[in-house]
Amino acid sequence: MGEQITTKGIGGDHAMPETKEQIRRENWSGMGKPDDPWFGAEIFAGRAHGLVLTQDGDLYGIGENTVGQIADTDKRYYRKACLMDRHVISAAAGDAYSIYVTEDGRVHFQGNGVFAERFKGFENASRVGVSDAEDIYYIQDRNGRWYVFGRNTGWRICPQIREKLADLPDGRLQLIRYDWQGLWGVSYGADGYSTQIAIKKGVYPDIRDTLLLQAVETEAYREQLARWGGENLFMDTCLLESKETADYDKDQIRSLCEQDIALRYGAPDRRPLFDQSTSKLTFTVYEETHKMAFYYENRHIYDPLPCAMKEEKRAWPFLAKKTLSVDKYYGRYLMLLAGGKCFSVEEDVLLKWSGELGGKPLSLMNPERFLEKKWQACEDRTLWHGNDVKLYDLG
């Protein structure tokens, strides 16, 4: 188990996914020596990249840089350590970003994406972290209070909020809606079936998409987009008026129904079990006016919200506890060995290795040396590892 965040505010307390607890060995027990440049370093695992924070406060990045999570460069992968910043006191790696705090208490957010663009910064911080959930980050200030922001998928940070912002000026659609109902004969029985078709000038449109195409061309849309961002700006149709009418073309509607049947179930010659019974179709016809409206929905949280957090200990595999520092993101471990050698290892591989070591006599057990041999075997390609194991050399 790692840490757990519970948000406070609208709707009460809400449990968040577990966050992570890192391991750093203060007593190296012969695994290195104080003159090793990586002595006392702490490692942080992200989805496809990692961070290494030295005792001197230098922060390095390793792994993928496809979205700028390590540096604003064209280099897409760092097998050797890339210096990101100095005077760093806390760091964490997430799904597509890196977050860290410098000695002045400022929070820095590294990555090319909407969170980096819209995160307004945070002062007076002492620590940062990340949840195993996709792109959820937390900050502790110097008074011990916790804050959280990030992707609110499944309302894991706070409850859903949906508020109407405004109607789209002049964004109306006049149409005729046909509700039709009929029976379908099947070889082993009969089932009732109903659906609806909406047409405009004899065409079968999607009401929302038709209005959406109108909306994205307006200045009102651009203003709302700049304010709320694409993830939090939601547009939907509002029914302004609907009245039943008897003025419609029955042959045209029957033809549209048959087209809809063919789209759903295939042409009649490709579905011999179905006996099309269009003669039994009945219709109810409405004249309607629809309008597009803007809504705010809190799918992304850009401004950190106060939250409560409790720390719990996580159970680590035997071999993971024998490294200088280890962290886990989802099912992948990032481990630091003496001399700046790093493993990124899938959990099933690490458990397999632990089983290999566990089969040795106690007198021959040397977990540190065992991991170093595994690293070298992967480096020399005498041990095939594919994507299950990735190697980094901090130098």
Order of alpha helices (4+ residues) and beta strands (2+ residues): beta-beta-beta-beta-beta-beta-beta-beta-beta-beta-alpha-beta-beta-beta-beta-beta-alpha-alpha-beta-alpha-beta-beta-beta-beta-beta-beta-alpha-alpha-beta
